[in-house]
Amino acid sequence: NTLPILAIGIGVGIDYGIYLLTRICEEYQGAAKKDVGAAIRISLATCGKAIFFTAALMTIGLLPWYFLSELKFLSDMGLLLVIVMFINMVLALILLPLLVYLIRPRFLDSDMTGLSESVEKRPQIAVPA
């Protein structure tokens, strides 16, 4: 019975990692000097704040489920979800940047423009009439 709760928590945690990795790749590719450490610092200052804020709000919003539920199982599931989401946030903000810094994966140099929106204007493709 705990599987759906864990699936929700882990699914949200994976999203945190995807957001941060995409931002690290964008910062790394946009820099004139290819410095992984600087890309990680900038990414944590921007996307990391958003991850922390989102995770904190979701955790605080789910915490009353533990205290207000009269059913023991639902109370335990609320606590489990809060713990899983908190652990996901910590791992996304600490372990993931550390692994990127130590391993320096090849995908940092790959083209990520299709995965994210850019503020730069792209040329319009002419559609034949």
LUMZAZA-890606 format. One line per 4 residues: number of its first residue (from 1); their letters; for each residue x, y, z of N, C-alpha, C. Coordinates in steps of 0.02 Angstrom, whole numbers, plus 50000, padded with zeros to 5 digits. Each point is the difference from the previous one (the first is absolute). Layout:
N
NUM) A) X:Y:Z:X:Y:Z:X:Y:Z; ...
***
This chain:
129
1) NTLP) 50040:49939:50000:49960:50061:50000:50042:50063:50000; 50064:49994:50016:50043:50060:50001:50029:50017:49932; 49993:49954:49952:50030:50011:49934:49975:50063:49964; 49935:50014:49999:49978:50062:49966:50028:50063:50033
5) ILAI) 50006:50000:50065:50028:50058:50035:50073:50010:49982; 50038:49945:50000:50070:50004:49982:50009:50021:49927; 49957:49975:49957:50004:50018:49929:49989:50075:49990; 49954:50029:50036:49988:50072:49996:50062:50038:50025
9) GIGV) 50025:49981:50057:50058:50034:50028:50062:49995:49957; 50013:49941:49974:50059:49990:49958:49991:50035:49933; 49940:50000:49973:49988:50035:49937:50014:50075:50005; 49980:50030:50055:50014:50071:50010:50074:50011:50009
13) GIDY) 50033:49955:50036:50073:50006:50011:50040:49995:49936; 49978:49957:49954:50035:49993:49936:49993:50065:49961; 49942:50032:50005:49991:50064:49965:50049:50052:50025; 50013:50002:50065:50048:50047:50027:50068:49990:49967
17) GIYL) 50021:49938:49993:50064:49985:49969:50003:50020:49927; 49945:49988:49964:49997:50018:49929:50005:50076:49992; 49964:50037:50041:50003:50073:49997:50071:50025:50012; 50032:49974:50051:50066:50024:50017:50052:49980:49948
21) LTRI) 49997:49939:49975:50048:49979:49948:49992:50041:49937; 49939:50014:49980:49989:50041:49941:50029:50070:50009; 49990:50027:50059:50026:50068:50014:50076:49999:50001; 50031:49949:50028:50073:49995:50001:50027:49996:49929
25) CEEY) 49968:49961:49957:50021:49995:49930:49994:50067:49965; 49945:50036:50012:49992:50066:49969:50054:50048:50021; 50015:50001:50064:50052:50046:50025:50069:49980:49975; 50013:49936:49996:50065:49976:49977:50010:50017:49927
29) QGAA) 49949:49991:49959:50006:50014:49928:50002:50075:49986; 49967:50039:50041:49997:50073:49988:50062:50037:50023; 50042:49968:50040:50059:50034:50026:50056:49999:49948; 50038:50055:49997:50057:50003:49954:50055:49953:50024
33) KKDV) 50011:49999:50065:50049:49955:50030:49961:49941:50029; 50012:49941:49974:49962:49940:50020:50021:49979:50071; 49967:50029:50050:50015:49985:50070:49939:49967:50032; 50007:49936:50017:49943:49963:50029:49981:50028:50068
37) GAAI) 50050:50019:50040:49986:50027:50066:49958:50064:49998; 50017:50044:49954:49962:50062:49992:49930:49986:49976; 49993:49953:49954:49933:49982:49974:49957:49971:50056; 50029:49960:50043:49963:49971:50056:49979:50054:50049
41) RISL) 50046:50045:50016:49984:50054:50047:49944:50044:49975; 50003:50019:49936:49947:50043:49972:49934:49962:49998; 50003:49936:49982:49939:49960:49996:49968:49991:50069; 50041:49990:50051:49972:49994:50067:49972:50066:50025
45) ATCG) 50029:50056:49977:49975:50065:50021:49933:50017:49967; 49987:49971:49943:49937:50014:49965:49950:49942:50007; 50016:49946:49968:49954:49942:50001:49999:49967:50068; 50056:50001:50036:50002:49971:50067:49953:50034:50048
49) KAIF) 49995:50066:49995:49953:50036:50042:49928:49980:49985; 49985:49992:49936:49932:49979:49981:49985:49929:50024; 50049:49956:49996:49991:49931:50025:49988:50000:50075; 50041:50039:50036:49992:50003:50073:49931:50029:50019
53) FTAA) 49981:50054:49967:49936:50032:50015:49941:49953:49985; 50002:49967:49943:49946:49953:49982:49997:49942:50048; 50056:49970:50015:50002:49942:50045:49978:50020:50071; 50022:50058:50022:49980:50022:50067:49925:50012:50004
57) LMTI) 49972:50032:49950:49927:50012:50001:49961:49935:49997; 50021:49954:49958:49964:49936:49996:50007:49960:50064; 50058:50002:50030:50011:49964:50063:49958:50031:50056; 50000:50065:50004:49961:50034:50052:49925:49989:49988
61) GLLP) 49980:49998:49937:49930:49988:49984:49977:49929:50016; 50046:49952:49996:49981:49930:50015:50008:49982:50073; 50038:50038:50037:50012:49984:50070:49937:49997:50043; 49950:50043:49991:49939:49993:50040:49963:49934:49989
65) WYFL) 50011:49968:49944:49970:49934:49987:50020:49951:50055; 50062:50004:50023:50024:49956:50053:49965:50015:50066; 49991:50063:50016:49973:50019:50065:49923:49998:50003; 49968:50014:49943:49927:50007:50001:49962:49937:49979
69) SELK) 50034:49951:49972:49965:49940:49978:49984:49956:50060; 49938:49977:50002:49980:49957:50056:50014:49926:49986; 50014:49984:49937:50017:49931:49983:50076:49992:50002; 50023:49949:50035:50071:49989:50010:50037:49990:49933
73) FLSD) 49970:49962:49954:50032:49988:49936:50009:50065:49961; 49949:50040:49996:50005:50063:49964:50049:50048:50033; 50002:49999:50065:50047:50041:50036:50072:49979:49984; 50012:49935:50000:50067:49975:49984:50019:50014:49928
77) MGLL) 49953:49996:49954:50014:50015:49930:50016:50074:49990; 49967:50043:50037:50016:50072:49997:50071:50013:50023; 50020:49967:50055:50068:50008:50025:50050:49971:49951; 49984:49943:49970:50045:49969:49952:50011:50045:49939
81) LVIV) 49947:50030:49976:50005:50045:49943:50042:50061:50016; 49991:50028:50059:50040:50058:50021:50074:49981:50004; 50015:49942:50028:50070:49979:50007:50031:49988:49931; 49964:49966:49956:50027:49985:49933:50012:50065:49961
85) MFIN) 49954:50047:50004:50008:50063:49964:50057:50042:50028; 50009:49998:50066:50055:50036:50030:50067:49969:49979; 50005:49935:50002:50061:49966:49979:50015:50014:49927; 49949:49999:49957:50010:50016:49929:50028:50070:49991
89) MVLA) 49975:50048:50038:50024:50068:49995:50073:50004:50020; 50017:49969:50055:50070:50003:50025:50047:49966:49950; 49980:49943:49973:50043:49965:49952:50007:50039:49935; 49946:50032:49977:50004:50039:49939:50044:50061:50008
93) LILL) 50000:50030:50059:50038:50061:50010:50072:49989:50023; 50015:49940:50026:50068:49987:50025:50035:49945:49960; 49969:49942:49995:50034:49943:49969:50006:50008:49924; 49947:50022:49968:50001:50006:49927:50053:50049:49975
97) PLLV) 50005:50061:50028:50054:50045:49977:50070:49972:50016; 50007:49965:50056:50064:49970:50017:50020:49947:49949; 49952:49958:49981:50014:49948:49950:50017:50031:49932; 49965:50052:49980:50015:50034:49937:50070:50029:50003
101) YLIR) 50019:50029:50056:50067:50030:50006:50054:49947:49998; 49989:49944:50033:50051:49947:50003:50005:49960:49935; 49943:49983:49971:50000:49956:49941:50009:50040:49935; 49973:50060:49998:50002:50043:49940:49974:49961:49939
105) PRFL) 49935:49986:50000:49972:49958:49946:50004:50034:49932; 50001:49959:49948:50006:50025:49932:49940:50040:49977; 49942:49987:50029:49939:50035:49977:50002:50075:50017; 50048:50023:50038:50006:50071:50014:50013:50039:49935
109) DSDM) 50034:49970:49953:50015:50033:49937:49947:49988:49947; 49951:49957:50013:49950:49985:49949:49949:50056:49994; 49966:50001:49943:49952:50053:49986:49936:49988:50040; 49982:50046:50044:49941:49994:50041:49946:50051:49981
113) TGLS) 50007:50032:49943:49953:50053:49982:49929:49973:49990; 49993:49938:49982:49934:49971:49990:49964:49985:50065; 50037:49998:50055:49971:49982:50065:49975:50059:50039; 50022:50060:49983:49980:50058:50040:49984:50059:49955
117) ESVE) 49965:50047:50028:49984:50060:49963:50056:50051:50010; 50011:50038:49949:50052:50050:50003:49969:50069:49992; 50032:50051:50028:49975:50068:49993:50025:50031:49935; 50047:49966:49967:50026:50026:49937:49950:49985:49944
121) KRPQ) 49996:50046:49953:49956:49989:49943:50032:49951:49952; 49961:49953:49978:50024:49952:49950:49970:50019:49933; 50037:49985:49946:49973:50018:49934:49938:49961:49985; 49952:50034:49968:49938:49969:49981:50010:49958:49938
125) IAVP) 49970:49942:49999:50003:49956:49942:49942:50017:49954; 50017:50011:49937:49949:50018:49951:49959:49938:49983; 49935:50007:50003:49954:49946:49983:49978:50009:49928; 50010:49948:49958:49978:50008:49930:49925:50008:49995
129) A) 49978:50042:49954:49929:50014:49992:49966:49948:49957
***
